[in-house]
Amino acid sequence: MDTTKLQAFCTVAELKSFSEAAQRLNYTHPAISAQIRELENELGVVLFKKSGKKVELSEAGQTILPVAYRLLKSFKEMRESL
């Protein structure tokens, strides 16, 4: 698992929008969608419920969001310590 997928996940969860997450992270909407899909495949769960343009965290997404934030924080601290 790489931090790019975790960052995409956290940003979509925060903004509740794949398009806005793509803009914030300087990716295309398809690239963000692919990162989320790959993360879902790695974890074997669905992370978001989508209805039209509305995006909400699934139960699994809600469960792992705090863990994803902690992992990103730990990776940032590791890079900063080097």
C-alpha positions as CSV (number, residue, x, y, z in Angstrom):
1,M,0.0,0.0,0.0
2,D,1.4,3.4,-0.9
3,T,0.7,6.8,0.6
4,T,-0.7,8.2,-2.7
5,K,-3.7,5.9,-2.4
6,L,-4.2,6.7,1.3
7,Q,-3.9,10.5,0.5
8,A,-6.5,10.1,-2.2
9,F,-8.8,8.2,0.1
10,C,-8.5,10.8,2.9
11,T,-9.0,13.7,0.5
12,V,-12.1,12.3,-1.1
13,A,-13.5,11.5,2.3
14,E,-12.8,15.0,3.5
15,L,-14.2,16.8,0.4
16,K,-16.9,14.2,-0.4
17,S,-16.0,14.6,-4.0
18,F,-13.7,12.8,-6.4
19,S,-13.5,15.9,-8.6
20,E,-12.6,18.3,-5.9
21,A,-10.0,15.8,-4.5
22,A,-8.5,15.5,-7.9
23,Q,-8.2,19.3,-8.2
24,R,-6.6,19.6,-4.7
25,L,-4.1,16.8,-5.3
26,N,-3.3,17.9,-8.9
27,Y,-4.6,14.6,-10.4
28,T,-7.3,13.9,-12.9
29,H,-10.7,12.5,-11.8
30,P,-9.9,9.1,-13.4
31,A,-6.6,8.9,-11.6
32,I,-8.2,9.5,-8.2
33,S,-10.9,6.9,-9.1
34,A,-8.2,4.4,-10.1
35,Q,-6.3,5.0,-6.8
36,I,-9.5,4.4,-4.8
37,R,-10.4,1.3,-6.8
38,E,-6.9,-0.1,-6.2
39,L,-7.1,0.6,-2.5
40,E,-10.5,-1.1,-2.3
41,N,-9.1,-4.1,-4.2
42,E,-6.1,-4.3,-1.8
43,L,-8.3,-4.1,1.3
44,G,-11.2,-6.2,-0.2
45,V,-13.8,-3.6,0.8
46,V,-15.9,-0.8,-0.7
47,L,-14.8,2.5,0.8
48,F,-17.4,4.9,-0.6
49,K,-21.1,4.8,-1.3
50,K,-21.9,6.8,-4.5
51,S,-25.3,8.1,-5.7
52,G,-25.0,10.4,-8.6
53,K,-22.4,13.0,-7.6
54,K,-22.9,12.5,-3.9
55,V,-20.1,10.5,-2.2
56,E,-20.2,9.2,1.3
57,L,-18.0,6.8,3.3
58,S,-19.2,3.3,3.6
59,E,-19.1,1.6,7.0
60,A,-15.7,0.1,6.1
61,G,-14.5,3.6,4.9
62,Q,-15.6,5.1,8.2
63,T,-13.7,2.4,10.1
64,I,-10.4,2.8,8.3
65,L,-10.4,6.6,7.9
66,P,-8.8,7.4,11.3
67,V,-6.2,4.7,10.7
68,A,-5.4,6.1,7.3
69,Y,-4.8,9.5,8.8
70,R,-2.5,8.1,11.5
71,L,-0.5,6.2,8.8
72,L,-0.1,9.3,6.7
73,K,1.0,11.2,9.8
74,S,3.5,8.5,10.6
75,F,4.9,8.5,7.1
76,K,5.2,12.3,7.2
77,E,7.1,12.1,10.5
78,M,9.4,9.4,9.2
79,R,10.3,11.6,6.1
80,E,10.8,14.6,8.3
81,S,13.1,12.7,10.7
82,L,15.5,11.8,7.8
